[in-house]
Amino acid sequence: LSLVSLGSAGWIYGAAALAVSVWFLVACVRGARTQDTIPWARGVFRASLVYLPVLYLALVLDGVIL
């Protein structure tokens, strides 16, 4: 989100970064109280595999569209 405040990215990236970051935070916090940590860890790992490519795609689309 700092790219938006610095002016390097536009609102498309800002909206995508906010949405994906909240989704990733929910995925991480969801397992904080669980006793079965292996499925939770796998879910967080999968979420992290999606997180960065989505941010990069949003940054590219933001640069192309705006």
Solvent accessible surface area in square Angstrom, and as a share of the most:
residue,aa,sasa,rsa
1,L,105,0.52
2,S,74,0.48
3,L,60,0.30
4,V,56,0.32
5,S,96,0.62
6,L,137,0.68
7,G,64,0.61
8,S,81,0.53
9,A,13,0.10
10,G,21,0.20
11,W,173,0.61
12,I,33,0.17
13,Y,17,0.06
14,G,12,0.11
15,A,57,0.44
16,A,25,0.19
17,A,2,0.02
18,L,99,0.49
19,A,63,0.49
20,V,18,0.10
21,S,37,0.24
22,V,80,0.46
23,W,107,0.38
24,F,50,0.21
25,L,110,0.55
26,V,78,0.45
27,A,11,0.09
28,C,38,0.23
29,V,90,0.52
30,R,171,0.62
31,G,6,0.06
32,A,77,0.60
33,R,225,0.82
34,T,53,0.31
35,Q,174,0.77
36,D,86,0.45
37,T,70,0.41
38,I,103,0.52
39,P,73,0.46
40,W,86,0.30
41,A,48,0.37
42,R,140,0.51
43,G,32,0.30
44,V,29,0.17
45,F,128,0.53
46,R,150,0.55
47,A,5,0.04
48,S,41,0.26
49,L,102,0.51
50,V,72,0.42
51,Y,50,0.19
52,L,88,0.44
53,P,76,0.48
54,V,51,0.29
55,L,18,0.09
56,Y,130,0.49
57,L,105,0.52
58,A,7,0.06
59,L,63,0.31
60,V,91,0.52
61,L,77,0.38
62,D,7,0.04
63,G,57,0.55
64,V,117,0.67
65,I,112,0.57
66,L,115,0.57
